[in-house]
Amino acid sequence: MTIDQAIAELFRREINCGCETFIDAGIHLWIGDVMNDRRAETQLPRGHFAESGQWLIDEARRLFPEAFVGPRLSPE
């Protein structure tokens, strides 16, 4: 799953998430938000951006399993 698909899917399921890139460090990902606390975060090194979308979905599913009951992930 691409990162844009993952972010759109989590938005649809009302789960806050984010990402931030650093030229030398890779990509920083998180689930949650500043007001309600970040529940999970990771840093993926350069060359591993393709894993970022799946990390967001996997962590969201672990933290909020109730949000994944019902319709499957949208194909878009």
N, C-alpha and C positions, 0 to 999 in steps of 0.2 A: 504494500500500500504506500502510495506517495505521501509526502508530508501534507500537501494541500488537501488530499482526500481525507487524511486522518483528522486534520483540524476542522474541516467541514463536518465530518461525522461526529466529532465530539461536540461541536457547536450545536448540532441538531439534537444531541442527547443532553444538552445543557451542562456540559462539563467544561470548565475553564482550563485553558492550556496556553502555552506560548513557546516561542523559540527566538533565539538570538544568535547571530553568527559572529565569530571573531576570526579575522584573517589568519592568525597563526595558531589558534586553539581549536577550531572546528565549530561545532554547533552546540549550544546550550539549550536543553529542552526541559519543560516543567509542566506539571499538572497542578492546578489550583490557581490562586491569585494572591495578590499582596494583601487585600482586605481580609480574606478568609484563610490565609496561610497557604504556602505551597506544600502540597502533600507529597510530591516526589519530584526529583530533578536528576538530570544526568548531563554529562558532557561527552559528546562523541567526537573523536578526532577527525581531522580532514581525511577524506577518502571513505568515510562511513556514513555520509549523508543519506544514502539510500535506506539505511536502517532506522532513520528518525521517525518516519510515519508509523512503522510497526511498533516502535518503543512506546509512542504516545498511546496507541490503542491498547497494547498489552498492559501498561501501567494503569490506564483508566479502567480497564476491565477488572484489574486486581483491586483497585481502590473503591470502585463503584459498581459492583456486580449487578446491582438492581437496575442500573441504567441500561444493561445489555440484555434484559429479559424482554422478549417480544420480537419485533421485526428484526431481521438480520441487518448487518451493515449494508448501507445503500451502495449500489454498484457505481455510482457517479463519483 
